[in-house]
Each structure stands twice: as C-alpha cells, then as structure tokens.
Amino acid sequence: LATWKHTFDEGTEKDHSMTLEILVNKTVTLIDDSTPKQSIANMIWAIAKLTPRAPMLQRLLPTLEDAALWWAKDFNLQEASNIVWGAAVLHMVRRRLAVDVVPTLIEPILQQSEKLVPQDVSNLLWAATSLEPDVQALLRNSAPILLTGIREKLDTAAPQAISNIIWAVGILGIVDEEVNAFLMPALNYTSRNLHAFEPRGLANLCLGLALCAYKDTSFMATVSVVVVQLMPRWKKRWARSIELDLVEFLWAFAKFDLRDDNLMVTCAEQLLPRVAKLSDWSLCALAWSLQTTNPDSSLHHFTEIVWKEIRRRDFKESDVERSSKGPRLWADQWQGQKEIR
C-alpha cells in the first residue's frame, strides 16, 4: 500500500475499508517476539508513509512499538533509519515511537556511521528536524560525522535524499567545516542532475544552502536556468503546490544577494494569481525577497499586489524583515509577536 500510495486514494480506501479492518485485526494477533525485525521496521515505515490516509493502520503502532523496543539492538542500519524517519512523521499522533524507541536506535546507528548510505542519512537528518530536543541535539552534533561517511557515496544518492540532507542541515542550523566539505561535492554531483529534481526538492535544497550561508554563485545560476526551462512542465504537473517552491527560489537568491531577472519574472508570472493564497511566511518572504533584490520596473505591479496583501493581513515591516531568517524561526517569532499583540 505504501509503495503504491499514489493509487490509494480516498475512494479506494472507502471501497476496501472492511478489508483493511480485517487486515489490521489479524496483524495485531500475529505480531509477537518472533516476528522478523525487518517486518516490524517495514510496517512502521509503511504506516508513516500512509499517514494521514488509512488512520486505522495506526492501531498497529502500540504493538509495533513493543516489538521495536524488543529488537532495538538488532535492527540493521536501513531498518533503524526507516523507523527513525517513521517516528518523525508520526510524532504528532503517536509520541511513544519518538520518546521511547528512537533513543534506543541512535547510538547503534552512530557506531556504524561509516556504513550508512545517503538515504539513511537523509532519513535521520530529516527526522531530526521534528524529533525530541535531546535526540535532535544528538543528531545535530553527529551530523558532520554522518556527512563525512557518505561523501564518497554521492553517486548512489537519489535527488530527494540530497535535497532533504541539505534542507535539514540548514533548518537545524549546523555550521561546520565538515558540512562545507560535504556541500562542495554534493553540489558538483547535483549540478549534473538538476533536471531529475522535482520543484519541491530543488527549492528545499536552495533554502537549505541559504540557511547554511553556503554561497555557490555558479551553482545558483545553473539552478535559475533549469527552473526557467522546466517551468512549463512544472506548472502543469504541480500546479496546486508550486507556490512555496517558487517563493523559496526567490528567497534563496535574495539571501545570497543574487539578482536574476529571468528567474524573478518567471516566478512572478506563476505567483501573481496566487498571492492571496500564500502562507504567511511565504507572503512575507516574497515581499522581503522583492525588496532585497530591487527588481526592475517590469515587476512593479506584482510588487504592489504583494504589499497590498501584506497590509490586508496586518503584517508590519518588521514581520517582513524577520522572514529573512527562514520559515522555522519566523514562525516561532511570529507566534510570540501575536501573543504580545
């Protein structure tokens, strides 16, 4: 089900709800201390992958958590990293995985860090952005070691793994020489494969680089060319979800103090009818990006519309300025400002 998630829509779930109910009830009776550890890890990963679809599958989690604790010292690296990723996805609906299971997995993983592959590190660092503070701190401090271990394995990395790693490093605020030593070959590899990225992955990568303050002007220029080239295809396939991606591209260029008129015009054309639908951070980040890069007069009308929406939502200049710190810090500070106001 998780592998074919894109075909498992609401109608399919409704048509087969009775079958799923029987499957869940039967599975609960089958899980015990003899259940293979790979099966435990696969089920946790699959339930996370299917969230929020098929919430009835989450009834398996208490039993799976007990089994995961039983096998904690014996999971291989892929199984353990998949469970950590699943715990991060599910932490809002089931905290026990993150609180009790994940801490027992981290140390064994770190002890074998040289054996990790890029997808494992992607799972771990992405998960760290949502996990408990002590686990997050442990993974943040271990990130340089994790990145060093996969530097020579980048040719095996999927585009999403690369973008998730760089995004997570930026969100976690990791600044280290080993991080920079990873980013250089990572961008060299990525620049040869940019057309393989989906807009979400490429935008996250650019946002991560900006948060790391890792400026590679040549790489960003290549990104701009690819975004402009692929926009006709992107706007058809990802028409409902591309707004945040386009804002993140513009925001990253502004953070690096890079002006690219072709990119700005291309993104503005797609964003113009969607300004009122932008999230609060996206709107403020867009206004800040336009203000910072000082676009030419051809975008004057677009800029006016953005600032009109800023005023309609009662944002201040200070809110726009804070968006330069990134979505996570802006959201935290905005919540504090709302409480004060």
Protein Blocks (a to p, Z undefined) as FASTA:
>chain_A
ZZmmmmmcfklmmmmmmmmmmmmmmmmmmpcckbcfklmmmmmmmmmmmpcghkllmmmm
mmmmmmmmmmmmmpcfklmmmmmmmmmmmmmmomklmmmmmmmmmmmmmmmmmmpcfklm
mmmmmmmmmmcfklmmmmmmmmmmmmmmmmmmmmmpcfklmmmmmmmmmmnopacfklmm
mmmmmmmmmmmmmmmpcfklmmmmmmmmmmnopacfklmmmmmmmmmmmmmmmmmmmmmm
mmmmmmmmmmmmmmnopacfklmmmmmmmmmmmmmmpcfklmmmmmmmmmmnopafklmm
mmmmmmmmmmmnopafklmmmmmnojklmmmmmmmmmmmZZ
